[in-house]
């Protein structure tokens, strides 16, 4: 398991596998988790679709070519899949 970093921003406590030195450090129970891992290629039956994103209730997928894919689930989990 990767190292965990804990932050507080906009009233949310965040646990992250990605270090954000510019954010205020925190500890204790977290509201949002950020992981590095695999994201889905698409969201089934999206209600909204844009040039780089798809969304359905409780799901959001953002693809930025050559940078990363970002998948948000239920507002409390963010998975980042770095690009090549």
HELIX and SHEET records of a PDB file:
SHEET    1   A 9 UNK A  24  UNK A  25  0                                        
SHEET    2   A 9 UNK A   5  UNK A   9 -1                                        
SHEET    3   A 9 UNK A  12  UNK A  16 -1                                        
SHEET    4   A 9 UNK A  32  UNK A  36  1                                        
SHEET    5   A 9 UNK A  77  UNK A  82  1                                        
SHEET    6   A 9 UNK A  68  UNK A  73 -1                                        
SHEET    7   A 9 UNK A  59  UNK A  64 -1                                        
SHEET    8   A 9 UNK A  53  UNK A  56 -1                                        
SHEET    9   A 9 UNK A  48  UNK A  49 -1                                        
END                                                                             
